[in-house]
Amino acid sequence: MNRREFIKGTAWMGAAVAAAGCMGAGRNLADATGAPMHGFREKPKKRIRVGIAGIGCRGNDAVHRLSGIPGIEVAAVCDVEPVRLDLCCDWLAKHGKPAPKRFVGTEAYKAMCEWDGVDVVYNTTPWQLHAAVGLYALRSGKHSMVEVPAAMTLDECWEFVETAEKYRLH
């Protein structure tokens, strides 16, 4: 395939996508349940309370990064190993940050997601748990930030899309 054929092909694909209605032009997305999320915005908040699921190496790094951003509070931490939570909470205290609520256990992420003290759940658990934790957060009314990969199957990917659209959450 030469450059001209490639450009023609991509132009036709773009036209086909637009003709199929994938762009959603003219929709009012502000309060349409189940509508596509492009153009969706959450009202700005002065403070965002984050719960972090999985305080291993990547989770610990996330605590360090997020706690340094103005307007972000690490409000909760969750892990299967209490010692990881101890180290994380000690680091936060040493840096003058408030102590987060601690959740311990294999399904402690559920209690953290259900807790009213967090707005966002940041998921740094092992890959196999990313979809379960991320989707549970959305279904609990929390925005979900999931490290890559967010899902391991195409069905899980679609479940993320459909759940975000249903609950109008990122």
ZAVEX-809673 format. One record per atom (N, C-alpha, C): x, y, z. Coordinates in steps of 0.02 Angstrom, whole numbers. Atoms other than C-alpha are relative to their C-alpha. Layout:
N
PT      X      Y      Z
PT      X      Y      Z
...
This chain:
170
PT      X      Y      Z
PT     43    -59      0
PT      0      0      0
PT     45     62      0
PT    -38    -62      0
PT     67    170    -44
PT    -35     53     43
PT     25    -53    -44
PT     39    333     50
PT    -69     25    -23
PT     64    -24     27
PT   -104    390    -66
PT    -57    -48     18
PT     51     50    -16
PT   -200    226    -41
PT    -17      1     75
PT     10     -3    -73
PT   -175    238    148
PT    -45     59     19
PT     39    -60    -16
PT   -244    415    155
PT    -72     -7    -24
PT     68     11     24
PT   -394    369     47
PT    -38    -48     46
PT     32     50    -43
PT   -430    218    157
PT    -20     29     68
PT     17    -29    -65
PT   -423    315    320
PT    -55     53     -7
PT     54    -49     11
PT   -533    453    246
PT    -67    -35     -5
PT     63     37      5
PT   -665    324    200
PT    -21    -27     68
PT     17     25    -67
PT   -656    248    374
PT    -29     55     43
PT     26    -56    -38
PT   -681    418    453
PT    -70     20    -21
PT     67    -16     25
PT   -830    453    342
PT    -51    -52     22
PT     45     54    -21
PT   -905    283    384
PT    -18      6     73
PT     13     -8    -72
PT   -888    314    571
PT    -49     57     11
PT     45    -58     -7
PT   -971    485    556
PT    -70    -18    -24
PT     65     19     28
PT  -1111    413    448
PT    -36    -48     45
PT     32     49    -45
PT  -1141    275    575
PT    -25     32     64
PT     25    -35    -59
PT  -1177    405    707
PT     43     -8     62
PT    -44     11    -58
PT  -1029    364    819
PT     21     65     33
PT    -21    -64    -28
PT   -994    549    847
PT    -52     28     48
PT     52    -23    -47
PT  -1160    580    937
PT    -14     74     -4
PT     10    -72      7
PT  -1180    757    869
PT    -70     19     21
PT     65    -28    -19
PT  -1319    860    944
PT    -31    -30     62
PT     29     30    -61
PT  -1348    752   1099
PT     13     45     60
PT    -10    -34    -64
PT  -1374    833   1267
PT     24    -52     49
PT    -29     51    -43
PT  -1257    732   1377
PT     -3     16     73
PT     -3    -23    -70
PT  -1281    830   1537
PT    -36    -48     47
PT     37     43    -47
PT  -1411    713   1611
PT    -28    -62    -35
PT     24     59     37
PT  -1432    571   1486
PT     32    -62     29
PT    -26     61    -30
PT  -1412    408   1581
PT     16    -50    -56
PT    -20     49     49
PT  -1317    280   1479
PT     26     30    -64
PT    -25    -33     61
PT  -1259    409   1351
PT     76     -5     -2
PT    -73      0      5
PT  -1081    411   1284
PT     30     53     46
PT    -33    -44    -48
PT   -957    497   1398
PT     40     57    -31
PT    -38    -56     28
PT   -871    611   1272
PT    -37     65     14
PT     29    -64    -19
PT   -901    789   1328
PT    -25      2     72
PT     24      1    -69
PT   -947    733   1505
PT     50     36     45
PT    -42    -35    -49
PT   -881    845   1643
PT    -32     -5     69
PT     21      0    -70
PT   -892    831   1831
PT      7     71     24
PT     -7    -66    -30
PT   -921    989   1931
PT     67      4     37
PT    -65     -6    -35
PT   -754   1055   1995
PT     -8     -5     76
PT     -1      6    -73
PT   -712   1015   2176
PT     63     35     26
PT    -59    -32    -31
PT   -597   1112   2292
PT     47    -52     28
PT    -41     53    -29
PT   -537    949   2369
PT    -26    -67    -27
PT     17     67     25
PT   -534    774   2296
PT     29    -51     48
PT    -20     51    -49
PT   -529    631   2420
PT     10    -67    -37
PT    -19     60     37
PT   -439    480   2348
PT      9    -59     47
PT    -13     63    -33
PT   -444    301   2409
PT     45    -42    -45
PT    -48     38     40
PT   -298    194   2351
PT     -4    -73     18
PT      5     72    -10
PT   -324      7   2330
PT     65    -32    -24
PT    -63     33     17
PT   -161    -91   2334
PT     59     44     17
PT    -56    -42    -21
PT    -16    -15   2431
PT     64    -41     -4
PT    -65     32     13
PT    125   -115   2355
PT     46     53    -26
PT    -49    -47     27
PT    265    -33   2259
PT    -35     57    -39
PT     34    -52     41
PT    153     59   2132
PT    -50     40     42
PT     47    -36    -43
PT     23    102   2263
PT     35     49     46
PT    -39    -45    -43
PT    153    175   2379
PT     24     61    -40
PT    -20    -56     43
PT    220    280   2235
PT    -59     46    -14
PT     60    -41     13
PT     42    338   2198
PT    -16     43     61
PT     11    -39    -62
PT     22    393   2380
PT     47     60      1
PT    -50    -54     -1
PT    182    495   2367
PT    -17     53    -52
PT     17    -48     53
PT    132    575   2201
PT    -63     40     15
PT     65    -33    -10
PT    -49    612   2243
PT     -1     46     60
PT      1    -41    -61
PT    -17    679   2417
PT     37     66    -10
PT    -35    -62     14
PT     95    813   2341
PT    -38     48    -45
PT     40    -42     45
PT    -41    883   2228
PT    -49     41     41
PT     47    -41    -38
PT   -135   1032   2301
PT    -72    -18    -18
PT     70     17     10
PT   -319    992   2325
PT    -16    -74      1
PT      9     73     -2
PT   -291    804   2334
PT     14    -23     72
PT    -10     31    -66
PT   -311    710   2498
PT     -2    -75     -8
PT      2     72     -3
PT   -264    528   2517
PT    -42    -17     61
PT     48      8    -54
PT   -418    489   2621
PT     -4    -71     25
PT      4     70    -20
PT   -408    299   2624
PT     52    -41    -37
PT    -47     47     30
PT   -286    159   2590
PT    -25    -71     15
PT     27     68     -5
PT   -324    -25   2564
PT     52    -50    -24
PT    -47     52     22
PT   -215   -180   2555
PT    -14    -64     39
PT      7     63    -35
PT   -209   -362   2606
PT     52     -8     55
PT    -54      4    -49
PT    -49   -334   2707
PT      0     61     46
PT      1    -58    -46
PT    -66   -223   2863
PT     67     37      4
PT    -65    -32     -5
PT    122   -189   2864
PT      9     53    -55
PT     -5    -50     54
PT    108    -99   2696
PT    -38     63     19
PT     39    -58    -21
PT    -27     13   2768
PT     37     39     54
PT    -39    -33    -53
PT     83     49   2920
PT     54     45    -31
PT    -53    -38     32
PT    227    105   2809
PT    -28     61    -37
PT     31    -54     37
PT    113    210   2701
PT    -24     56     47
PT     26    -50    -48
PT     29    296   2849
PT     57     35     36
PT    -58    -32    -31
PT    198    327   2932
PT     30     53    -47
PT    -27    -48     49
PT    260    412   2772
PT    -45     62     -3
PT     46    -57      3
PT    104    522   2763
PT      7     44     63
PT     -7    -38    -63
PT    122    572   2947
PT     66     39      0
PT    -66    -32      2
PT    307    611   2923
PT     -1     62    -45
PT      4    -56     47
PT    258    729   2780
PT    -58     47     16
PT     51    -47    -23
PT    122    817   2881
PT    -68     -8    -32
PT     64     13     32
PT    -25    737   2792
PT    -47    -35     49
PT     48     33    -46
PT   -185    679   2879
PT      2    -76     -8
PT      1     74      1
PT   -198    495   2923
PT    -60    -24    -40
PT     56     26     38
PT   -303    401   2796
PT    -36    -55     39
PT     35     57    -27
PT   -436    276   2844
PT     30    -63    -30
PT    -33     61     22
PT   -365    100   2832
PT    -52    -55    -10
PT     42     58     14
PT   -450    -50   2753
PT     46    -59    -14
PT    -45     58      6
PT   -368   -222   2769
PT    -39    -62    -17
PT     31     64     17
PT   -412   -387   2687
PT     -7     -9    -75
PT      4     15     71
PT   -439   -473   2521
PT    -59     34    -36
PT     56    -36     31
PT   -607   -389   2491
PT    -13     67     35
PT      6    -64    -35
PT   -575   -231   2593
PT    -13     57    -49
PT     13    -53     49
PT   -582   -131   2432
PT    -75     15     -5
PT     72    -11      4
PT   -771   -155   2435
PT    -22     50     54
PT     18    -46    -54
PT   -787    -68   2604
PT     27     70    -14
PT    -28    -65     17
PT   -672     71   2545
PT    -42     34    -55
PT     41    -28     54
PT   -775     95   2386
PT    -68     24     26
PT     65    -18    -27
PT   -935    102   2487
PT      3     57     50
PT     -8    -53    -50
PT   -865    226   2613
PT    -11     68    -30
PT     15    -67     25
PT   -928    404   2592
PT     59     48      2
PT    -57    -44     -8
PT   -757    476   2631
PT     46      5    -60
PT    -41     -5     60
PT   -686    450   2456
PT    -43     20    -60
PT     32    -20     63
PT   -731    528   2288
PT     24    -42    -58
PT    -34     36     54
PT   -610    428   2181
PT     36    -60     30
PT    -40     58    -20
PT   -536    254   2195
PT     55     -9    -52
PT    -60      9     42
PT   -359    238   2125
PT     22    -72     11
PT    -10     72     -5
PT   -327     55   2088
PT     69    -21    -23
PT    -67     25     17
PT   -149    -13   2095
PT      9    -72     22
PT     -2     71    -17
PT   -193   -193   2135
PT     32    -39    -56
PT    -25     41     55
PT   -124   -339   2033
PT    -49      2    -60
PT     39     -6     62
PT   -186   -340   1852
PT    -64    -39      1
PT     59     43      1
PT   -307   -483   1879
PT    -58     30     40
PT     53    -31    -41
PT   -404   -374   2003
PT    -22     68    -26
PT     15    -68     23
PT   -407   -212   1904
PT    -73      9    -18
PT     70     -8     21
PT   -578   -240   1826
PT    -47     -6     59
PT     45     10    -57
PT   -660   -306   1985
PT     -1     62     45
PT     -4    -58    -45
PT   -599   -160   2092
PT    -27     63    -35
PT     22    -59     36
PT   -626    -27   1959
PT    -75      3    -12
PT     72      2     11
PT   -802    -83   1917
PT    -39      7     66
PT     33     -6    -65
PT   -848   -100   2101
PT      0     74     22
PT     -3    -71    -18
PT   -791     80   2128
PT    -54     39    -38
PT     51    -35     39
PT   -902    142   1986
PT    -70    -15     26
PT     66     20    -24
PT  -1051     44   2049
PT    -15     26     71
PT      8    -29    -68
PT  -1021    119   2222
PT     -4     76     -4
PT      7    -72      7
PT  -1034    295   2151
PT     65     38      2
PT    -65    -33     -3
PT   -848    332   2145
PT     31      1    -70
PT    -40      0     61
PT   -741    386   1999
PT     54    -52      8
PT    -46     56     -3
PT   -619    249   1954
PT     62     15    -43
PT    -64     -7     36
PT   -435    270   1908
PT     35    -68      6
PT    -29     67      0
PT   -358    105   1857
PT     65      1    -40
PT    -63      5     36
PT   -178     73   1812
PT     -8    -51    -56
PT      7     44     59
PT   -151    -16   1647
PT     25    -69     15
PT     61     -2     39
PT   -219   -134   1596
PT    -60      4     47
PT     60     -5    -41
PT   -389    -86   1664
PT    -40    -64     -4
PT     39     62      9
PT   -462   -248   1596
PT     44    -52    -35
PT    -38     55     31
PT   -399   -417   1539
PT    -37    -31    -59
PT     39     27     56
PT   -539   -460   1416
PT    -39     56    -33
PT     41    -48     37
PT   -641   -369   1286
PT    -67     10     36
PT     63     -7    -37
PT   -799   -405   1388
PT      9     47     60
PT    -13    -45    -56
PT   -721   -318   1539
PT      7     72    -24
PT     -5    -67     28
PT   -678   -169   1429
PT    -69     30    -12
PT     68    -25     13
PT   -858   -153   1372
PT    -38     11     65
PT     34     -9    -65
PT   -917   -175   1552
PT     21     67     31
PT    -22    -65    -24
PT   -811    -24   1600
PT    -37     56    -37
PT     34    -51     40
PT   -885     79   1458
PT    -73      6     22
PT     71     -1    -16
PT  -1064     30   1497
PT    -14     22     72
PT      9    -20    -71
PT  -1044     53   1686
PT     14     74      9
PT    -14    -72     -4
PT   -964    225   1667
PT    -58     41    -29
PT     56    -35     31
PT  -1104    278   1551
PT    -63     -4     43
PT     60      9    -42
PT  -1239    208   1666
PT      2     45     61
PT     -6    -37    -63
PT  -1174    293   1824
PT     26     72    -11
PT    -25    -67     16
PT  -1105    449   1735
PT     60     19     43
PT    -62     -9    -38
PT   -934    432   1816
PT     59    -13    -46
PT    -62     13     38
PT   -758    438   1748
PT     30    -65     24
